[in-house]
């Protein structure tokens, strides 16, 4: 469908928000495997083209999915899924203004589409329109109160607005609905840290690591918390673990690039 708020000794660059909720693509179940040959005299129905586009998207074939979505939009297709899914692709390549327009069209077609309101809130936040982002995300929650993505996105927006108490509540609600969301536990830890609730922050960071053992930023921030709590030996172990994870990440990235060049 990715933000570290730790202050002392944190990584110099701002940690990106790690979102486990990429744009929900509404990948409705497709009962038949449709293959569309544009060179054939057979002319597929619009619904078949929609299903093929969604199938490409669900398989990770983003370039083909985008072509089909664009074709459908050019044909003035009035299906909310197309505009929502295409917005996800646009968001993924950094075209946030275009993604906003596409999501607003999806909402125009289907005003009670909670996922579109939530994702619009995420995009508006990334565009720096925090008040509008809060309104869109709250609308999503109004429509679908148990949408964990919306509570998580609202927490991120409220944190950026400086409303840490309400951000805490939103993150807690997200983890209540979906307890296995490591990033929600992590960002909850960040907020708790800034609120001075160090023991609670420690618990949240540990939960994030339990769910995602290779979560380098969670190890780093946990180390800072433990250091502040006087648990120096544990803090050192966390720092070492973080450095190990980041070293492997760099090595893996280098190896992948090298293999690609050799090809």
Long-range contacts (C-beta under 8 A, 24 or more apart in sequence): 1-88, 1-119, 1-122, 1-149, 2-183, 3-156, 3-159, 3-187, 3-190, 4-190, 4-217, 4-221, 5-159, 5-187, 5-190, 5-191, 5-193, 5-194, 6-190, 6-193, 6-194, 6-220, 6-221, 6-224, 7-194, 8-224, 8-228, 9-224, 9-227, 10-220, 10-221, 10-224, 11-217, 11-220, 15-217, 17-156, 17-183, 17-187, 18-183, 18-186, 18-217, 19-122, 19-152, 19-153, 19-183, 20-152, 20-181, 20-182, 20-183, 20-184, 21-118, 21-148, 21-149, 21-152, 21-153, 22-88, 22-92, 23-84, 23-85, 23-87, 23-88, 23-91, 23-92, 23-115, 23-119, 23-122, 24-84, 24-88, 24-115, 24-119, 24-149, 25-54, 25-57, 25-58, 25-84, 25-85, 25-88, 26-54, 26-80, 26-81, 26-84, 26-85, 26-115, 27-54, 27-57, 27-58, 28-54, 28-81, 30-54, 30-55, 30-58, 46-72, 46-75, 46-77, 50-77, 50-79, 50-81, 50-82, 53-82, 53-85, 54-81, 54-85, 57-85, 57-89, 62-89, 62-92, 65-89, 78-109, 79-109, 80-106, 80-107, 80-109, 80-110, 80-113, 80-116, 81-106, 83-109, 84-113, 84-115, 84-116, 84-119, 87-116, 87-119, 87-123, 88-119, 91-119, 91-122, 91-123, 96-123, 96-126, 96-127, 97-127, 99-123, 100-124, 100-127, 112-143, 113-143, 114-140, 114-141, 114-143, 114-144, 114-147, 114-150, 115-140, 115-144, 115-147, 115-149, 117-143, 117-150, 118-147, 118-149, 118-150, 118-153, 119-149, 121-150, 121-153, 121-154, 121-157, 122-153, 122-156, 125-153, 125-156, 125-157, 125-160, 130-157, 130-160, 130-161, 131-161, 133-157, 134-158, 134-161, 146-177, 147-177, 148-173, 148-174, 148-177, 148-178, 148-181, 148-184, 149-174, 151-177, 152-181, 152-183, 152-184, 152-187, 155-184, 155-187, 155-188, 155-191, 156-187, 159-187, 159-190, 159-191, 164-191, 164-194, 164-195, 165-195, 167-191, 168-192, 168-195, 180-211, 181-211, 182-207, 182-208, 182-209, 182-211, 182-212, 182-215, 182-218, 183-208, 185-211, 186-215, 186-217, 186-218, 186-221, 189-218, 189-221, 189-222, 189-225, 190-221, 193-221, 193-224, 193-225, 198-225, 198-228, 198-229, 199-229, 201-225, 202-226, 202-229, 214-245, 216-242, 216-245, 216-246, 216-249, 217-242, 219-245
